[in-house]
Amino acid sequence: MSNADIIIPVDAIAALEHGNKIEAIKITRMQNGLGLKESKDAIEAYLDRNPALNERFKLASSSGGNGMLYVLILGAAALAYLYVTGQL
């Protein structure tokens, strides 16, 4: 079975849209009964055939870590505020 013949489930495409390639590989693997390498190759081939999705995947996966950074900065700012105002 070639990568072009493997059906990429809608849930796997949604995972790619959110920048989660590992989840997309897991979903594709389970629904098609494939091995890890075959699923990974199928997902990467799908991204190569769909440049618009590939760009969205790159943007989503690169910004994924920024959310945690913002939470940490916000938490540090809240602690600093509480310390300065004497509430901590």
N, CA, C and O of each residue as an XYZ file, in Angstrom:
352
protein
N       0.860     -1.181      0.000
C       0.000      0.000      0.000
C       0.901      1.237      0.000
O       1.767      1.378      0.863
N       0.696      2.123     -0.962
C       1.503      3.342     -1.018
C       0.890      4.408     -0.112
O      -0.270      4.316      0.290
N       1.702      5.422      0.198
C       1.218      6.507      1.060
C       0.003      7.206      0.473
O      -0.850      7.696      1.212
N      -0.081      7.257     -0.844
C      -1.214      7.917     -1.501
C      -2.506      7.117     -1.330
O      -3.597      7.681     -1.413
N      -2.391      5.797     -1.090
C      -3.568      4.946     -0.932
C      -4.128      4.946      0.484
O      -5.259      4.515      0.708
N      -3.338      5.427      1.441
C      -3.767      5.411      2.837
C      -4.742      6.555      3.082
O      -4.473      7.703      2.727
N      -5.857      6.235      3.682
C      -6.872      7.249      3.986
C      -6.488      7.948      5.283
O      -6.299      7.307      6.318
N      -6.376      9.266      5.213
C      -6.064     10.065      6.398
C      -7.397     10.476      7.021
O      -8.170     11.211      6.406
N      -7.668     10.004      8.242
C      -8.951     10.315      8.880
C      -9.126     11.815      9.151
O      -8.154     12.551      9.317
N     -10.371     12.234      9.190
C     -10.694     13.640      9.449
C     -10.112     14.096     10.787
O      -9.625     15.220     10.907
N     -10.166     13.212     11.797
C      -9.611     13.561     13.111
C      -8.106     13.809     13.030
O      -7.578     14.672     13.731
N      -7.417     13.053     12.177
C      -5.974     13.238     12.013
C      -5.691     14.578     11.336
O      -4.732     15.263     11.692
N      -6.515     14.952     10.369
C      -6.350     16.245      9.697
C      -6.585     17.374     10.696
O      -5.862     18.370     10.695
N      -7.593     17.217     11.543
C      -7.852     18.225     12.576
C      -6.667     18.345     13.527
O      -6.315     19.451     13.937
N      -6.052     17.228     13.878
C      -4.867     17.259     14.748
C      -3.728     18.012     14.074
O      -3.008     18.768     14.726
N      -3.566     17.808     12.776
C      -2.527     18.540     12.040
C      -2.815     20.040     12.030
O      -1.902     20.857     12.154
N      -4.088     20.392     11.883
C      -4.469     21.813     11.885
C      -4.120     22.470     13.215
O      -3.871     23.674     13.274
N      -4.103     21.666     14.292
C      -3.764     22.183     15.620
C      -2.283     22.004     15.943
O      -1.855     22.263     17.067
N      -1.497     21.560     14.952
C      -0.066     21.431     15.138
C       0.373     20.170     15.856
O       1.481     20.119     16.389
N      -0.486     19.138     15.883
C      -0.172     17.928     16.621
C       0.032     16.748     15.675
O      -0.886     15.967     15.425
N       1.248     16.634     15.157
C       1.558     15.563     14.210
C       1.518     14.189     14.885
O       1.079     13.213     14.276
N       1.972     14.110     16.137
C       1.985     12.824     16.838
C       0.574     12.267     16.970
O       0.346     11.076     16.754
N      -0.371     13.132     17.327
C      -1.771     12.688     17.440
C      -2.299     12.243     16.083
O      -3.025     11.252     15.996
N      -1.945     12.962     15.028
C      -2.387     12.594     13.680
C      -1.834     11.228     13.287
O      -2.530     10.427     12.663
N      -0.594     10.967     13.648
C       0.018      9.667     13.345
C      -0.694      8.559     14.125
O      -0.980      7.497     13.572
N      -0.979      8.801     15.402
C      -1.680      7.799     16.228
C      -3.047      7.466     15.646
O      -3.422      6.299     15.535
N      -3.784      8.506     15.275
C      -5.136      8.295     14.731
C      -5.065      7.506     13.425
O      -5.817      6.553     13.221
N      -4.160      7.914     12.551
C      -4.009      7.240     11.254
C      -3.588      5.788     11.458
O      -4.064      4.889     10.765
N      -2.706      5.575     12.402
C      -2.227      4.227     12.694
C      -3.367      3.329     13.173
O      -3.521      2.202     12.701
N      -4.157      3.834     14.106
C      -5.246      3.026     14.662
C      -6.336      2.738     13.636
O      -6.824      1.611     13.550
N      -6.720      3.740     12.865
C      -7.858      3.567     11.960
C      -7.504      2.790     10.692
O      -8.383      2.250     10.020
N      -6.195      2.739     10.370
C      -5.787      2.003      9.170
C      -5.054      0.709      9.481
O      -4.713     -0.044      8.569
N      -4.803      0.439     10.778
C      -4.092     -0.771     11.155
C      -2.663     -0.804     10.641
O      -2.172     -1.852     10.220
N      -1.993      0.347     10.675
C      -0.637      0.457     10.155
C       0.388      0.444     11.272
O       0.050      0.582     12.448
N       1.640      0.278     10.891
C       2.741      0.425     11.827
C       3.071      1.899     11.998
O       2.552      2.761     11.289
N       3.940      2.161     12.952
C       4.311      3.544     13.252
C       4.979      4.227     12.060
O       4.619      5.352     11.714
N       5.946      3.559     11.429
C       6.664      4.165     10.308
C       5.731      4.439      9.128
O       5.795      5.497      8.502
N       4.869      3.474      8.839
C       3.940      3.662      7.711
C       2.990      4.835      7.979
O       2.690      5.614      7.074
N       2.525      4.954      9.213
C       1.626      6.055      9.553
C       2.339      7.399      9.478
O       1.796      8.372      8.955
N       3.566      7.446     10.007
C       4.353      8.678      9.962
C       4.607      9.083      8.515
O       4.431     10.245      8.150
N       5.021      8.121      7.692
C       5.278      8.415      6.278
C       4.019      8.886      5.568
O       4.080      9.781      4.725
N       2.866      8.285      5.907
C       1.600      8.678      5.281
C       1.222     10.111      5.654
O       0.781     10.881      4.801
N       1.395     10.467      6.929
C       1.074     11.826      7.376
C       2.005     12.831      6.712
O       1.554     13.878      6.250
N       3.295     12.525      6.659
C       4.241     13.449      6.033
C       3.974     13.593      4.541
O       4.100     14.685      3.989
N       3.604     12.493      3.886
C       3.257     12.557      2.465
C       1.992     13.392      2.264
O       1.893     14.162      1.308
N       1.034     13.233      3.166
C      -0.205     14.022      3.081
C       0.100     15.517      3.220
O      -0.445     16.340      2.485
N       0.972     15.854      4.166
C       1.353     17.258      4.331
C       2.068     17.781      3.084
O       1.855     18.924      2.679
N       2.913     16.950      2.479
C       3.617     17.362      1.261
C       2.651     17.603      0.106
O       2.870     18.490     -0.719
N       1.568     16.800      0.048
C       0.578     16.959     -1.030
C      -0.390     18.108     -0.785
O      -1.102     18.517     -1.702
N      -0.427     18.627      0.419
C      -1.361     19.694      0.790
C      -0.595     20.879      1.378
O      -0.550     21.038      2.598
N       0.012     21.717      0.521
C       0.872     22.800      1.005
C       0.157     23.792      1.928
O       0.785     24.318      2.847
N      -1.116     24.059      1.715
C      -1.834     24.999      2.579
C      -1.945     24.432      3.994
O      -1.722     25.145      4.972
N      -2.289     23.151      4.096
C      -2.366     22.504      5.406
C      -0.976     22.438      6.038
O      -0.831     22.629      7.245
N       0.030     22.172      5.237
C       1.404     22.105      5.740
C       1.810     23.448      6.365
O       2.452     23.472      7.415
N       1.445     24.543      5.734
C       1.747     25.869      6.293
C       1.002     26.106      7.593
O       1.577     26.613      8.556
N      -0.282     25.740      7.628
C      -1.059     25.896      8.871
C      -0.481     25.021      9.977
O      -0.427     25.429     11.137
N      -0.044     23.800      9.607
C       0.573     22.909     10.593
C       1.835     23.543     11.160
O       2.049     23.530     12.373
N       2.669     24.095     10.289
C       3.917     24.711     10.748
C       3.628     25.883     11.682
O       4.292     26.045     12.706
N       2.641     26.695     11.328
C       2.289     27.829     12.187
C       1.737     27.361     13.526
O       2.109     27.894     14.572
N       0.857     26.375     13.499
C       0.246     25.884     14.733
C       1.271     25.204     15.631
O       1.251     25.381     16.849
N       2.164     24.427     15.029
C       3.141     23.713     15.853
C       4.213     24.654     16.392
O       4.756     24.416     17.471
N       4.522     25.715     15.658
C       5.544     26.643     16.152
C       4.986     27.562     17.233
O       5.741     28.036     18.082
N       3.697     27.820     17.220
C       3.122     28.706     18.236
C       2.628     27.947     19.447
O       2.222     28.569     20.429
N       2.647     26.625     19.414
C       2.156     25.822     20.524
C       2.875     26.077     21.830
O       2.240     26.107     22.884
N       4.182     26.261     21.788
C       4.941     26.504     23.003
C       4.766     27.904     23.543
O       5.021     28.148     24.723
N       4.338     28.825     22.709
C       4.170     30.205     23.151
C       3.057     30.350     24.171
O       3.129     31.223     25.037
N       2.041     29.526     24.092
C       0.949     29.599     25.047
C       1.438     29.349     26.465
O       1.044     30.044     27.401
N       2.293     28.359     26.614
C       2.842     28.058     27.933
C       3.734     29.204     28.402
O       3.734     29.546     29.585
N       4.481     29.789     27.500
C       5.336     30.920     27.856
C       4.496     32.086     28.363
O       4.855     32.725     29.352
N       3.388     32.366     27.698
C       2.507     33.448     28.125
C       1.930     33.178     29.516
O       1.822     34.089     30.337
N       1.563     31.933     29.771
C       1.024     31.569     31.078
C       2.078     31.779     32.161
O       1.777     32.301     33.234
N       3.306     31.375     31.877
C       4.382     31.553     32.855
C       4.657     33.033     33.123
O       4.851     33.435     34.271
N       4.674     33.835     32.066
C       4.913     35.272     32.232
C       3.778     35.909     33.023
O       4.017     36.717     33.920
N       2.554     35.546     32.692
C       1.398     36.086     33.404
C       1.426     35.687     34.881
O       1.132     36.502     35.756
N       1.776     34.450     35.146
C       1.871     33.985     36.527
C       2.958     34.722     37.298
O       2.760     35.089     38.456
N       4.108     34.938     36.661
C       5.197     35.672     37.310
C       4.780     37.113     37.588
O       5.098     37.665     38.642
N       4.067     37.719     36.638
C       3.604     39.101     36.829
C       2.601     39.169     37.988
O       2.632     40.111     38.780
N       1.724     38.184     38.088
C       0.745     38.167     39.177
C       1.445     38.011     40.524
O       1.092     38.690     41.488
N       2.430     37.125     40.597
C       3.184     36.959     41.838
C       3.936     38.230     42.208
O       3.969     38.613     43.378
N       4.539     38.885     41.227
C       5.263     40.126     41.491
C       4.307     41.195     42.006
O       4.641     41.930     42.935
N       3.121     41.287     41.409
C       2.121     42.258     41.854
C       1.715     41.995     43.309
O       1.661     42.911     44.129
N       1.435     40.736     43.603
C       1.039     40.383     44.968
C       2.164     40.667     45.964
O       1.905     41.112     47.082
N       3.392     40.415     45.568
C       4.517     40.690     46.443
C       4.694     42.182     46.693
O       4.898     42.603     47.831
N       4.618     42.981     45.632
C       4.812     44.425     45.743
C       3.682     45.069     46.567
O       3.933     46.007     47.324
N       2.472     44.585     46.429
C       1.347     45.167     47.161
C       1.218     44.613     48.581
O       0.318     45.001     49.326
N       2.122     43.708     48.948
C       2.116     43.164     50.296
C       1.070     42.110     50.545
O       0.821     41.756     51.697
N       0.458     41.605     49.519
C      -0.578     40.588     49.669
C      -0.011     39.168     49.643
O      -0.748     38.188     49.755
N       1.296     39.077     49.494
C       1.911     37.749     49.447
C       2.883     37.576     50.567
O       3.501     36.519     50.690
